[in-house]
């Protein structure tokens, strides 16, 4: 299954639209994760909540930054960020997936050596998108929420201050 997550819309509308292979709106991501109390929500096109991702208050030894993913009708799972010098690595415990982020918008979801999902950021006619290739339909909400989290970290719009003429002073 292939999904396109429109990354540029978050800054304009506060939401990210997600389209399927047939270019039909399938999911909507809303919310934010800029503060520890914030939550990222995944909705279907009828605005029914499918899942959410939020930062856990729990911290532990070698692993830190625990995120909780709660999918409707399922038990919560955690996404843990590992402290490694080789790059960003995350572990999604319920699926037993390692998620590798190469800091350029490409993420690989692996179970042992087998690739279960991939996310690649690219420019298209619709703007910057994250293309999500997912093998199993049960993994779709998990991969989309994790991809949104990692994309949010890697894609930050540059905001410059707006000055009125004559307001800028140099001391």
Residue, then its C-alpha position, 0 to 999 in steps of 0.5 A: x500500500x502506498x500513501x502520500x502525506x502532504x507535509x506542507x499543509x500542516x503549516x498552512x492548515x494545522x493538518x496533514x492530508x494523506x492520500x492513497x494510491x488512487x489519489x483519494x483523501x484517506x486519512x487526516x493528521x491533526x494536532x501537534x507534538x511541540x510541547x510535552x502535553x500535545x498529541x498528534x491524532x490520526x483520523x479517517x476521512x469521516x473524522x473518526x479517530x483511528x489513533x493518537x501519538x503523544x510523549x510519555x512522561x516515563x524516562x529510563x536508562x539507555x532509552x529515552x523519549x518514550x512516545x505512546x501510540x494508542x490505536x482505537x480498539x488495541x492496547x497501547x504501544x511505545x515508540x522508544x528513541x535509542x541513544x546511538x552515535x550512528x544516527x536516529x533509531x527508534x523501536x516500536x515495541x508491539x510490532x517489534x520494528x526498528x525504525x531507522x531515520x537517516x535525517x534526510x526524510x527517509x525512514x525504514x521500518x525493519x523486523x529483523x532484516x526484513x523491510x516492512x515499511x519505508x517512508x521517503x520524502x520528495x518534492x512533487x507537484x503537490x509540494x513536499x510529501x512523505x511517500x509511505x510504502x506499507x506492506x501490512x494493512x494492520x501497520x498503516x496507523x502505526x507507520x503513519x503516526x511515526x512518519x508524521x513524528x519523524x517528518x515533523x522533526x526533519x521538516x521545519x519551515x523557516x520563519x523569519x521575523x517581520x519588521x515594519x519599515x523603521x522598526x529595525x535598529x542597530x545599536 
